[in-house]
Amino acid sequence: MRRSDGLVLGFLLAVWGLGLGFLASPAAGRFVVEKNSLMVTSPSELRGKHDSAIGNFGIPQYGGSMAGMVVYPKTNKYACEEFSDSDLYKPKPGALPNFLLIDRGECLFAKKVWNAQNAGASAVLVIDDKDEPLITMDLPREDDKAAKYIQNITIPSALIDKKFGEKLKKAVLSGEMVNVNLDWREAVPHPDDRVEYELWTNSNDECGPKCNMLMDFLKEFKGAAQLLEKGGYSQFTPHYITCTGYEGKDVEKKYNKECADTVIKSLGLDVKKIEKCMGDTNANSDHPILKMEQDSQVGKGSRGDVTILPTLIVNNRQYRGKLEKKAVLKAICAGFEETTEPAACLSDDIETNECLDNNGGCWQDKASNITACKDTFRGRVCECPVVEGVHFKGDGYSHCEAMGPGRCRINNGGCWQDTHDGTTFSACQDTGDSKCMCPAGFKGDGIKTCEDIDECKEKTACQCPECSCKDTWGNYECTCSGDLLYIREHDICISKSASEAKATWTAVWVILIVLIFAAFGAYIVYKYRLRSYMDSEIRAIMAQYMPLDSQGEVPSHAHEENHA
């Protein structure tokens, strides 16, 4: 698109936006300044939380925070000129990063930040020169000189209001140490495990640095976008800025349908499908798709109107900063609920693994290589883990303890355990609770120590007159003098021959008792069968002389035998 065409489009967008302003309520259409938190930690009289407007260039640390010391330049207070020393504001080893505080005015916002970055500053705070609500520091529309350095700005920047900025300046100039925290952790909502993001742009391909930046970004971010989308981690929606067309005699019928069809065919597209989508271009009605796009441009809730192009929206919040893969991925990753972010958000070039430094201050068991530190995009979380199906419970910082079945598999459940001469004893009981109890033959707390009990010395076993006691680790050995046998259950010694005789007589008595019971059982069966037989005979004889009413004729056994 030529420059003149761009100006015309800009005019059309302005007219369209003005029209929306008349048609919509004041709350429906507005520009929202995206903010991050700025916390002053010292001096005490300035301590407190303030808002700052995120600059629309550089790389804001979405999902994270930065601590630094505020410095104010002795000269070049607008930072419109290059600083003489490239390491002027570079932090000393072990010291906090330097946040350069500069005044608004005289040159572009991006120019100020670029000069500060080249002087070693880690972030820039720009003091507004007017008593007004915060505004967004945006990129210049078309500036060939600015285009050379805009893409190389990597430090974050923020605009602060005049009153607050003057207080910071006064404290720094008076020699006080002013420390602040820039916090972007709540700049993007992070409600769940999926991020919804939109990219608003237009069909221009020649609009200066912004178009070049957008084209480079689309090529660079393609792989990451596909990875997030295929994994179900994100939902991407592309949008194009649209505006109402000219009416009446303002239309110059130079680029007509024939021209459009020629271009469509040259791109290898199906003209009929496009015509079906477009519908009747001469109809005096709104096109549903284009109308939906226009309605989507109007801000709702906490989101403002889409007025800056290109615009990236993450979880219904407009992104501010450099349109570059790493920077945008940071913003998208900040939209995930903690501990639900995909692996792409935990790579070394996106975030710092805080668990690598002193285990993040969390509990750990070095012996079993188990830690409660869980790396997330927003920082580490101290949370007792689940290892091999075994749940650990505790505060995650100083204490985690294995609970439930199987806990003895993990570092013996944190209980005492020792091995001597190939024999292992453990105080862990896999019964579902977390108690550690010394096994039989030991005494102690079951956690750090379990000491062998000397049963011989303490006279708790092997104390019969004929017994000879010898202590072993976790047990004891007891032998009897002469031809005696030690009975452990009763702690006595008895004669082996007596024991054998006793065993013999026991067997004899068992056999006799079995025979007696068998004979008694046989006798009972015999008596029962005999009684039954006699009863049937008597009833048969009586029935021959005086038949019973309750019984029919009963045949005589004797008669049957005679016939036989």
C-alpha positions as CSV (number, residue, x, y, z in Angstrom):
1,M,0.0,0.0,0.0
2,R,1.3,3.5,-0.9
3,R,1.6,6.2,1.7
4,S,-1.4,8.1,0.3
5,D,-3.5,5.0,0.5
6,G,-2.4,4.6,4.1
7,L,-3.5,8.1,5.0
8,V,-6.9,7.6,3.3
9,L,-7.3,4.3,5.3
10,G,-6.3,6.1,8.5
11,F,-9.0,8.8,7.8
12,L,-11.6,6.1,7.1
13,L,-10.8,4.4,10.4
14,A,-11.1,7.7,12.2
15,V,-14.5,8.4,10.6
16,W,-15.7,4.9,11.4
17,G,-14.5,5.1,15.0
18,L,-16.3,8.5,15.3
19,G,-19.5,6.9,14.0
20,L,-19.2,4.2,16.6
21,G,-18.8,6.8,19.3
22,F,-22.2,8.3,18.4
23,L,-23.9,5.0,18.2
24,A,-22.5,3.2,21.2
25,S,-22.7,4.0,24.9
26,P,-19.7,5.7,26.5
27,A,-18.8,2.5,28.4
28,A,-18.9,0.3,25.4
29,G,-16.2,2.0,23.3
30,R,-12.9,3.2,24.8
31,F,-9.2,2.8,24.8
32,V,-7.9,1.0,27.9
33,V,-4.3,1.6,29.1
34,E,-2.7,-1.7,30.0
35,K,-1.0,-1.4,33.3
36,N,1.4,-3.2,35.6
37,S,2.1,-2.7,39.3
38,L,5.0,-0.6,40.6
39,M,5.8,-1.2,44.3
40,V,8.2,1.1,46.2
41,T,10.0,-0.8,48.9
42,S,12.3,2.0,50.1
43,P,12.5,4.7,51.4
44,S,9.7,4.1,54.0
45,E,8.0,7.4,53.3
46,L,7.5,6.5,49.7
47,R,6.6,2.8,50.3
48,G,3.4,1.7,48.6
49,K,1.9,0.3,45.4
50,H,1.3,2.4,42.3
51,D,0.1,1.9,38.7
52,S,2.3,2.3,35.6
53,A,1.4,2.1,31.9
54,I,3.2,-0.6,30.0
55,G,5.2,0.6,27.0
56,N,4.2,-0.8,23.6
57,F,7.8,-1.8,22.8
58,G,10.6,-3.7,24.4
59,I,9.9,-6.9,26.3
60,P,7.7,-6.7,29.4
61,Q,8.3,-9.5,31.8
62,Y,4.8,-10.9,31.7
63,G,4.1,-13.3,34.5
64,G,7.2,-12.1,36.4
65,S,8.6,-9.2,38.3
66,M,11.8,-7.2,38.5
67,A,13.5,-5.5,41.5
68,G,15.8,-2.6,40.9
69,M,17.2,0.7,42.2
70,V,16.0,4.0,40.7
71,V,18.6,6.3,39.3
72,Y,18.2,9.7,37.7
73,P,20.7,11.1,35.1
74,K,22.7,14.2,36.1
75,T,22.6,15.3,32.5
76,N,20.5,14.3,29.5
77,K,17.4,14.1,31.7
78,Y,15.2,13.5,28.7
79,A,17.5,10.7,27.4
80,C,17.1,12.1,23.9
81,E,20.8,11.9,23.3
82,E,23.2,9.0,23.6
83,F,24.8,8.7,27.0
84,S,28.6,9.1,26.9
85,D,29.3,5.8,28.7
86,S,27.8,2.5,27.6
87,D,28.2,1.1,31.1
88,L,27.0,4.2,32.9
89,Y,23.9,2.4,34.4
90,K,25.1,-1.1,34.2
91,P,24.7,-2.7,37.7
92,K,27.7,-3.6,39.8
93,P,28.3,-7.2,40.7
94,G,25.9,-8.3,43.4
95,A,23.9,-5.0,43.2
96,L,20.3,-4.5,42.0
97,P,19.6,-3.6,38.4
98,N,19.3,0.1,37.6
99,F,15.9,1.5,36.6
100,L,16.6,4.8,34.8
101,L,14.1,7.6,35.7
102,I,13.7,10.1,32.9
103,D,11.4,13.0,31.9
104,R,8.9,12.9,29.2
105,G,9.3,15.2,26.2
106,E,11.7,16.4,23.5
107,C,11.8,13.1,21.6
108,L,10.1,9.7,21.0
109,F,9.4,7.4,23.9
110,A,11.2,4.6,22.0
111,K,14.3,6.8,21.5
112,K,14.5,7.4,25.2
113,V,14.3,3.7,26.1
114,W,16.9,2.8,23.4
115,N,19.4,5.3,24.7
116,A,18.9,4.1,28.3
117,Q,19.3,0.5,27.2
118,N,22.6,1.3,25.5
119,A,23.8,2.9,28.7
120,G,23.2,-0.3,30.7
121,A,19.8,0.4,32.2
122,S,17.6,-2.7,33.0
123,A,14.3,-0.8,32.8
124,V,13.0,2.7,32.1
125,L,10.5,4.8,34.1
126,V,9.2,7.8,32.2
127,I,7.7,10.7,34.3
128,D,4.7,12.2,32.6
129,D,4.9,16.0,32.1
130,K,1.2,16.5,32.5
131,D,-1.3,15.9,35.3
132,E,-3.4,13.4,33.4
133,P,-4.5,9.8,33.4
134,L,-1.8,7.3,32.3
135,I,-1.4,6.9,28.5
136,T,0.3,4.1,26.5
137,M,3.7,4.8,25.1
138,D,3.4,3.6,21.5
139,L,5.6,3.1,18.6
140,P,6.0,5.9,16.0
141,R,3.7,5.3,13.0
142,E,6.3,5.7,10.2
143,D,9.8,6.6,11.1
144,D,12.7,5.2,9.1
145,K,15.3,6.2,11.7
146,A,13.3,4.7,14.6
147,A,12.7,1.5,12.6
148,K,16.5,0.8,12.9
149,Y,16.5,0.5,16.7
150,I,12.9,-0.3,17.7
151,Q,13.3,-4.0,17.0
152,N,16.4,-4.1,19.2
153,I,14.8,-2.7,22.3
154,T,14.6,-5.5,24.8
155,I,14.2,-3.8,28.2
156,P,10.8,-3.0,29.7
157,S,9.5,0.5,30.1
158,A,6.6,2.1,32.0
159,L,5.0,5.6,32.2
160,I,4.3,6.9,35.7
161,D,2.1,9.9,36.6
162,K,3.7,13.3,37.2
163,K,3.0,13.6,40.9
164,F,4.4,10.2,41.8
165,G,7.4,10.6,39.4
166,E,8.4,13.9,41.0
167,K,8.5,12.3,44.4
168,L,10.8,9.6,43.1
169,K,13.0,12.2,41.5
170,K,13.2,14.3,44.6
171,A,14.2,11.3,46.7
172,V,16.9,10.2,44.3
173,L,18.4,13.7,44.0
174,S,18.5,14.0,47.8
175,G,20.7,10.9,47.9
176,E,18.2,8.4,49.2
177,M,18.3,4.8,48.0
178,V,15.0,4.3,46.1
179,N,14.2,0.6,45.4
180,V,11.1,-0.5,43.4
181,N,9.6,-3.7,42.1
182,L,8.0,-3.8,38.6
183,D,5.4,-6.5,38.7
184,W,3.6,-8.0,35.6
185,R,2.2,-11.1,37.3
186,E,-1.3,-9.9,37.2
187,A,-1.1,-8.0,33.9
188,V,-2.6,-11.0,32.1
189,P,-5.6,-13.0,33.7
190,H,-4.7,-16.6,34.3
191,P,-7.9,-18.4,35.2
192,D,-7.4,-21.9,33.8
193,D,-5.3,-24.3,31.7
194,R,-6.2,-22.8,28.3
195,V,-5.3,-19.4,26.9
196,E,-7.5,-17.6,24.3
197,Y,-5.6,-15.1,22.2
198,E,-6.4,-12.9,19.2
199,L,-4.3,-11.1,16.6
200,W,-5.8,-7.9,15.1
201,T,-4.3,-6.6,11.9
202,N,-5.3,-5.5,8.4
203,S,-4.5,-6.5,4.8
204,N,-1.7,-4.0,4.4
205,D,1.7,-5.4,3.5
206,E,3.5,-2.1,3.0
207,C,2.9,0.2,6.0
208,G,6.4,0.8,7.3
209,P,8.1,-0.8,10.4
210,K,4.9,-2.1,12.0
211,C,4.0,-4.2,8.9
212,N,7.6,-5.5,8.6
213,M,7.6,-6.4,12.3
214,L,4.2,-8.2,11.9
215,M,5.3,-10.2,8.9
216,D,8.5,-11.3,10.6
217,F,6.6,-12.2,13.8
218,L,4.0,-14.4,11.9
219,K,6.8,-16.4,10.3
220,E,8.7,-16.8,13.5
221,F,5.7,-17.6,15.8
222,K,4.1,-20.1,13.4
223,G,5.7,-23.2,15.0
224,A,4.9,-22.2,18.6
225,A,1.3,-21.3,17.7
226,Q,0.7,-24.7,16.0
227,L,2.3,-26.5,19.0
228,L,0.0,-24.8,21.5
229,E,-3.1,-25.2,19.3
230,K,-2.6,-28.9,18.6
231,G,-1.9,-29.6,22.2
232,G,-5.2,-28.0,23.2
233,Y,-3.4,-25.4,25.3
234,S,-4.7,-22.4,23.4
235,Q,-7.4,-21.1,21.1
236,F,-6.3,-18.6,18.5
237,T,-8.6,-16.3,16.6
238,P,-7.4,-14.0,13.8
239,H,-9.2,-10.7,13.1
240,Y,-9.0,-8.0,10.4
241,I,-9.8,-4.4,11.1
242,T,-12.7,-3.4,8.9
243,C,-14.5,-0.2,8.2
244,T,-17.7,1.0,6.5
245,G,-17.2,1.8,2.8
246,Y,-17.9,5.0,0.9
247,E,-21.4,5.7,-0.1
248,G,-23.0,7.4,-3.2
249,K,-20.9,9.3,-5.6
250,D,-17.7,9.1,-3.4
251,V,-17.0,5.6,-4.9
252,E,-14.6,5.5,-7.8
253,K,-15.4,2.4,-9.8
254,K,-11.8,1.7,-10.7
255,Y,-11.1,-1.5,-8.8
256,N,-14.3,-3.4,-9.6
257,K,-15.3,-7.0,-9.5
258,E,-13.5,-8.0,-12.6
259,C,-10.3,-6.6,-11.1
260,A,-10.9,-8.5,-7.9
261,D,-11.7,-11.8,-9.7
262,T,-8.4,-11.5,-11.6
263,V,-6.4,-11.1,-8.4
264,I,-8.3,-14.0,-6.8
265,K,-7.6,-16.3,-9.7
266,S,-4.0,-15.3,-9.8
267,L,-3.7,-16.5,-6.2
268,G,-5.2,-19.9,-7.1
269,L,-8.4,-19.4,-5.0
270,D,-11.9,-20.5,-5.8
271,V,-13.9,-17.4,-7.1
272,K,-17.3,-19.1,-6.5
273,K,-16.5,-19.9,-2.8
274,I,-15.5,-16.3,-2.2
275,E,-18.6,-15.0,-3.9
276,K,-20.7,-17.2,-1.8
277,C,-19.0,-16.0,1.3
278,M,-19.4,-12.3,0.3
279,G,-23.0,-12.5,-0.8
280,D,-24.6,-9.6,-2.7
281,T,-22.1,-6.7,-2.6
282,N,-24.9,-4.4,-3.8
283,A,-27.3,-5.3,-1.1
284,N,-28.3,-2.5,1.3
285,S,-27.6,-4.5,4.4
286,D,-24.8,-5.4,6.8
287,H,-22.7,-8.4,6.0
288,P,-23.0,-10.7,9.1
289,I,-19.3,-11.7,9.2
290,L,-18.0,-8.1,8.7
291,K,-20.5,-6.8,11.2
292,M,-19.3,-9.3,13.7
293,E,-15.7,-8.2,13.1
294,Q,-16.7,-4.6,13.6
295,D,-18.5,-5.4,16.8
296,S,-15.6,-7.4,18.1
297,Q,-13.3,-4.3,17.7
298,V,-15.4,-2.5,20.4
299,G,-14.1,-3.2,23.9
300,K,-16.2,-5.0,26.4
301,G,-15.6,-5.4,30.1
302,S,-12.0,-4.8,31.0
303,R,-10.9,-4.8,27.4
304,G,-10.7,-1.6,25.4
305,D,-11.3,-0.9,21.7
306,V,-8.8,-2.2,19.2
307,T,-7.2,1.0,18.0
308,I,-3.5,0.1,17.8
309,L,-2.4,-2.0,14.9
310,P,-1.3,-4.7,15.1
311,T,-2.9,-5.7,18.4
312,L,-2.5,-8.9,20.2
313,I,-5.1,-9.8,22.9
314,V,-4.4,-12.5,25.5
315,N,-7.2,-13.6,27.7
316,N,-9.2,-10.5,26.9
317,R,-6.2,-8.2,27.7
318,Q,-4.3,-6.2,25.1
319,Y,-0.7,-7.1,24.8
320,R,1.9,-4.4,25.1
321,G,5.4,-4.8,23.9
322,K,7.6,-6.0,21.2
323,L,5.8,-8.2,18.6
324,E,8.4,-11.0,18.8
325,K,8.2,-14.7,19.4
326,K,9.9,-14.8,22.8
327,A,8.1,-11.7,24.1
328,V,4.6,-12.8,22.9
329,L,5.1,-16.4,24.2
330,K,5.9,-14.9,27.7
331,A,2.5,-13.1,27.6
332,I,0.7,-16.2,26.5
333,C,2.4,-18.4,29.1
334,A,1.4,-15.8,31.8
335,G,-2.2,-16.6,30.9
336,F,-2.1,-20.2,32.2
337,E,-3.1,-21.1,35.7
338,E,-0.1,-21.9,37.8
339,T,1.3,-25.5,37.3
340,T,-0.9,-26.0,34.1
341,E,1.5,-24.4,31.6
342,P,2.9,-26.6,28.8
343,A,6.5,-27.5,28.4
344,A,7.1,-24.7,25.9
345,C,6.6,-22.2,28.7
346,L,9.3,-23.8,30.9
347,S,12.2,-23.7,28.5
348,D,15.3,-21.8,29.6
349,D,14.9,-19.0,27.1
350,I,11.4,-18.2,28.3
351,E,11.7,-18.4,32.1
352,T,14.2,-19.0,34.9
353,N,14.0,-22.3,36.7
354,E,14.1,-21.1,40.3
355,C,14.3,-24.7,41.6
356,L,17.9,-24.8,40.4
357,D,19.0,-22.2,43.0
358,N,19.0,-23.8,46.5
359,N,16.0,-25.9,45.5
360,G,13.9,-22.8,45.5
361,G,13.8,-22.8,49.3
362,C,11.6,-25.9,49.3
363,W,11.8,-29.2,51.1
364,Q,13.8,-31.9,49.5
365,D,15.1,-35.4,50.2
366,K,18.6,-35.6,48.6
367,A,19.0,-39.3,49.4
368,S,15.9,-40.2,47.2
369,N,16.2,-37.2,44.9
370,I,12.7,-36.0,45.8
371,T,11.8,-32.4,45.9
372,A,8.7,-30.3,46.7
373,C,9.9,-27.5,44.3
374,K,7.8,-27.4,41.1
375,D,8.9,-25.0,38.4
376,T,6.2,-22.9,36.9
377,F,6.2,-19.9,34.5
378,R,5.3,-17.5,37.2
379,G,8.0,-18.9,39.6
380,R,8.5,-21.9,41.8
381,V,5.8,-23.5,43.9
382,C,6.6,-25.5,47.0
383,E,4.2,-28.4,46.9
384,C,4.7,-31.9,48.4
385,P,4.9,-34.3,45.5
386,V,3.4,-37.7,44.5
387,V,6.2,-40.2,43.7
388,E,5.4,-43.7,42.3
389,G,1.8,-43.4,43.5
390,V,2.9,-42.5,47.0
391,H,1.5,-39.1,48.3
392,F,3.7,-36.8,50.4
393,K,1.9,-34.4,52.8
394,G,3.3,-31.3,54.5
395,D,3.8,-27.6,54.1
396,G,6.2,-28.1,51.1
397,Y,8.8,-25.8,52.6
398,S,10.3,-27.5,55.6
399,H,8.4,-30.8,55.8
400,C,7.0,-33.4,53.5
401,E,6.2,-36.9,54.7
402,A,5.2,-40.0,52.7
403,M,1.7,-41.2,53.6
404,G,-0.5,-44.2,52.8
405,P,0.3,-47.7,51.4
406,G,3.6,-48.1,49.6
407,R,5.3,-45.4,51.6
408,C,8.0,-47.7,52.7
409,R,9.2,-48.0,49.1
410,I,10.3,-44.3,49.2
411,N,13.3,-43.9,51.3
412,N,11.9,-46.4,53.8
413,G,9.1,-43.9,54.7
414,G,11.6,-41.7,56.4
415,C,12.1,-44.3,59.1
416,W,15.2,-45.9,60.6
417,Q,16.7,-48.9,58.7
418,D,20.0,-50.8,59.1
419,T,21.7,-53.9,57.9
420,H,24.1,-56.2,59.8
421,D,25.6,-59.4,58.4
422,G,23.1,-59.5,55.6
423,T,20.1,-59.0,57.9
424,T,18.0,-55.9,57.5
425,F,15.7,-54.4,60.0
426,S,13.3,-51.5,59.4
427,A,11.1,-49.3,61.5
428,C,8.7,-48.6,58.6
429,Q,5.3,-50.3,58.8
430,D,3.4,-50.2,55.5
431,T,0.0,-50.1,57.2
432,G,-1.2,-46.8,55.7
433,D,-0.2,-44.4,58.5
434,S,3.0,-42.5,58.8
435,K,4.3,-43.9,62.1
436,C,7.8,-45.3,62.5
437,M,8.1,-48.0,65.1
438,C,11.2,-49.9,66.0
439,P,10.9,-53.6,65.2
440,A,10.9,-56.4,67.9
441,G,14.4,-56.6,69.6
442,F,15.0,-52.8,69.2
443,K,14.2,-49.6,71.1
444,G,14.3,-46.0,70.0
445,D,12.2,-43.3,68.2
446,G,12.0,-45.3,65.0
447,I,13.0,-42.3,62.9
448,K,16.7,-41.6,63.6
449,T,17.7,-44.4,65.9
450,C,16.7,-48.0,66.9
451,E,19.1,-49.6,69.3
452,D,19.5,-53.3,69.8
453,I,17.9,-54.6,73.1
454,D,20.3,-56.9,75.1
455,E,17.8,-59.4,76.3
456,C,20.5,-61.2,78.2
457,K,21.7,-58.2,80.1
458,E,18.2,-56.9,80.8
459,K,17.0,-60.4,81.8
460,T,13.9,-60.3,79.6
461,A,14.5,-63.8,78.1
462,C,16.5,-67.0,78.5
463,Q,16.4,-66.8,82.3
464,C,15.7,-70.5,83.3
465,P,18.3,-72.2,85.5
466,E,19.5,-74.4,82.7
467,C,19.5,-71.6,80.1
468,S,22.6,-70.0,78.6
469,C,21.9,-66.6,76.9
470,K,23.8,-64.9,74.0
471,D,22.8,-61.6,72.6
472,T,22.6,-61.1,68.8
473,W,21.8,-58.0,66.8
474,G,18.0,-57.6,66.9
475,N,17.6,-61.0,68.7
476,Y,19.1,-63.5,71.1
477,E,20.2,-67.1,71.2
478,C,19.3,-69.4,74.1
479,T,20.8,-72.8,74.7
480,C,20.2,-75.4,77.4
481,S,22.8,-77.4,79.3
482,G,23.1,-81.1,78.9
483,D,20.5,-83.0,76.9
484,L,17.8,-80.4,77.3
485,L,15.6,-78.6,74.7
486,Y,14.8,-74.9,75.0
487,I,11.1,-74.0,74.5
488,R,11.1,-70.3,73.4
489,E,7.4,-69.7,74.0
490,H,7.6,-70.7,77.7
491,D,11.3,-69.8,78.3
492,I,12.1,-73.2,79.8
493,C,14.4,-76.1,79.2
494,I,13.0,-79.7,79.1
495,S,14.5,-83.1,78.5
496,K,14.6,-84.3,74.9
497,S,13.7,-87.9,76.0
498,A,10.8,-86.6,78.1
499,S,9.8,-84.6,75.2
500,E,9.9,-87.6,72.9
501,A,8.0,-89.8,75.3
502,K,5.5,-87.2,75.8
503,A,5.1,-86.9,72.1
504,T,4.6,-90.7,71.8
505,W,2.0,-90.9,74.5
506,T,0.3,-88.0,73.0
507,A,0.0,-89.8,69.7
508,V,-1.3,-93.0,71.4
509,W,-4.0,-91.1,73.3
510,V,-5.0,-89.4,70.1
511,I,-5.4,-92.7,68.3
512,L,-7.4,-94.2,71.3
513,I,-9.7,-91.2,71.4
514,V,-10.3,-91.5,67.7
515,L,-11.1,-95.3,68.0
516,I,-13.5,-94.7,70.9
517,F,-15.3,-92.0,69.0
518,A,-15.5,-94.3,65.9
519,A,-16.9,-97.2,68.0
520,F,-19.4,-95.0,69.7
521,G,-20.6,-93.6,66.4
522,A,-21.0,-97.1,64.9
523,Y,-23.0,-98.3,68.0
524,I,-25.4,-95.3,67.7
525,V,-26.0,-96.1,64.0
526,Y,-26.6,-99.8,64.7
527,K,-29.1,-99.0,67.5
528,Y,-30.9,-96.6,65.2
529,R,-31.2,-99.2,62.3
530,L,-32.3,-102.0,64.7
531,R,-35.0,-99.9,66.3
532,S,-36.4,-98.8,62.9
533,Y,-36.6,-102.4,61.7
534,M,-38.4,-103.7,64.9
535,D,-40.8,-100.8,64.8
536,S,-41.8,-101.6,61.2
537,E,-42.3,-105.4,62.1
538,I,-44.5,-104.7,65.1
539,R,-46.7,-102.3,63.1
540,A,-47.1,-104.9,60.3
541,I,-48.3,-107.6,62.8
542,M,-50.7,-105.3,64.5
543,A,-52.1,-104.1,61.2
544,Q,-53.2,-107.7,60.3
545,Y,-55.5,-108.0,63.3
546,M,-56.7,-104.4,63.8
547,P,-55.9,-102.1,60.9
548,L,-54.9,-98.7,61.8
549,D,-57.1,-95.7,60.5
550,S,-54.0,-93.7,59.5
551,Q,-52.4,-96.5,57.6
552,G,-53.5,-98.7,54.8
553,E,-52.9,-102.4,54.6
554,V,-49.3,-103.1,55.5
555,P,-47.9,-106.2,53.9
556,S,-46.4,-108.8,56.2
557,H,-42.8,-109.5,56.0
558,A,-43.4,-113.1,57.0
559,H,-46.0,-113.6,54.3
560,E,-43.6,-112.2,51.7
561,E,-40.9,-114.5,52.9
562,N,-43.2,-117.6,52.6
563,H,-44.1,-116.7,49.1
564,A,-40.6,-116.2,48.3
